Amino acid sequence: MADYSLAEDVEIVSAIAAGEQAALATLYDRYHRPCFAFAVRMLASEEDAREAVQEAFVRIWRSAAAYERERASVAGWVLSITRNLCIDELRRRRRRVPELPSLEGAMDRPGADRTDLEAERIIIGEQVRAALHSLSSEQRSAIELVYFHGLTSQEVGRILAVPAPTVRSRLRLGLLKLGGILQERGLAAID
């Protein structure tokens, strides 16, 4: 049994592709915590997050030979597999939602949970999401991982394989651009 604790991530993936279980264990030790934290934030369920991380490493085992170093760092590749599995789970959840009741007569009496503020919050949320999608993928990823998933700039840096100051720079530039877009749409005050 080889010891991969000092090996580079790319070497570990090559060993996994060659069927080395010890290499998979090392990669798991390195990345299961950030993957789990990411999955918990995305799925809001520790049980579902554990399943997503477990399935992610099964997929890593099966598809290690297909890893392309030029396309992504190992950390980015591992996180993207986890992210895709979380998205699949969220889609499954949506399909499991029972059919909505008929809206006939819903406008007759206002309910306690139906307010103009709630409607406005939903509209603004959609506009902010649309503005986020107009950012570069690097800026959007940094903002989403820090603000929506609660990761630190160091954790994001490890996941994206960039230095923490680069993450902070992407955050700053992304937030400035996002603020400009929201100001143009009348959703943010000019200071």
Residue pairs with C-beta under 8 A, 6 or more apart in sequence:
1 22
2 15
2 20
2 22
2 23
3 22
4 11
4 12
4 15
4 20
4 22
4 23
4 26
4 27
5 26
7 15
7 23
7 26
9 27
9 30
9 73
9 74
9 75
10 69
10 74
12 23
12 26
12 27
12 74
13 23
13 27
13 60
13 64
13 67
13 74
13 77
14 64
15 22
15 23
16 23
16 24
16 27
16 60
16 61
16 64
17 64
17 65
17 67
24 57
24 60
24 61
27 57
27 60
27 74
27 78
28 57
31 75
31 78
31 79
32 53
32 57
34 75
34 79
34 151
34 155
34 158
34 159
35 52
35 53
35 56
35 78
35 79
35 82
36 49
36 50
36 53
37 149
37 150
37 151
37 155
38 79
38 82
38 83
38 86
38 145
38 149
38 151
38 159
39 48
39 49
39 50
39 52
39 53
39 82
39 85
39 86
40 46
40 49
41 148
41 149
41 150
42 49
42 83
42 86
42 90
42 149
43 49
43 52
43 86
43 89
43 90
48 89
49 86
51 89
52 82
52 85
52 86
52 89
53 82
55 85
56 78
56 81
56 82
56 85
59 81
59 85
60 78
60 81
67 74
67 77
71 77
72 80
73 160
73 161
74 161
75 158
75 159
75 160
75 161
76 159
76 160
76 161
79 159
79 160
124 187
127 182
127 185
127 187
128 178
128 182
128 187
131 178
131 181
131 182
131 185
132 140
132 143
132 144
132 178
133 140
134 181
135 143
135 174
135 177
135 178
136 174
138 160
138 170
139 170
139 171
139 173
139 174
139 177
140 174
141 156
141 160
141 170
142 156
142 160
142 167
142 170
142 171
142 174
143 170
143 171
143 174
143 175
143 178
145 151
145 155
145 156
145 159
145 160
146 152
146 153
146 156
146 167
146 171
151 159
153 164
153 165
153 167
153 168
153 171
154 164
156 164
156 167
157 163
157 164
157 166
157 167
160 167
179 188
182 188
183 189
183 190
